[in-house]
Amino acid sequence: MMPKLTETQIADQLATVPMWKLKETAIVRQFQFKDFPGSIQFVNQVAEAAEAARHHPDIDIRWNKVHLVLTTHDEGGLTIKDFKLARSFDTIADCVASDDSPPSQRKGN
């Protein structure tokens, strides 16, 4: 189990994920891609990263937009796990947007 972050810790961590916004006891971000296949490619890679971390976001897909919500339900709020995964998702989005894939997803790795 991870301890729930304090308000000060949350503010410090939010500075590391500037595109994410605090909403109640979660952080949220909407990602936009060029088309539906780009959104699905992103979601598939998010699913792999989330499964590896054993920490899963809420996901809403709307054609070329993907809305993610992260919180640690077991702790009733935000933990460091949420921010680590948010940074990972940002990296994945950058790779998908540039038609590249993260190093862990490249063939031969």
Rosetta blueprint (number, residue, H / E / L):
1 M L
2 M L
3 P L
4 K L
5 L L
6 T L
7 E H
8 T H
9 Q H
10 I H
11 A H
12 D H
13 Q H
14 L H
15 A L
16 T L
17 V L
18 P L
19 M L
20 W L
21 K E
22 L E
23 K E
24 E L
25 T L
26 A E
27 I E
28 V E
29 R E
30 Q E
31 F E
32 Q E
33 F L
34 K L
35 D L
36 F H
37 P H
38 G H
39 S H
40 I H
41 Q H
42 F H
43 V H
44 N H
45 Q H
46 V H
47 A H
48 E H
49 A H
50 A H
51 E H
52 A H
53 A H
54 R L
55 H L
56 H L
57 P L
58 D E
59 I E
60 D E
61 I E
62 R E
63 W L
64 N L
65 K E
66 V E
67 H E
68 L E
69 V E
70 L E
71 T L
72 T E
73 H H
74 D H
75 E H
76 G L
77 G E
78 L L
79 T L
80 I H
81 K H
82 D H
83 F H
84 K H
85 L H
86 A H
87 R H
88 S H
89 F H
90 D H
91 T H
92 I H
93 A H
94 D H
95 C H
96 V H
97 A H
98 S L
99 D L
100 D L
101 S L
102 P L
103 P H
104 S H
105 Q H
106 R L
107 K L
108 G L
109 N L
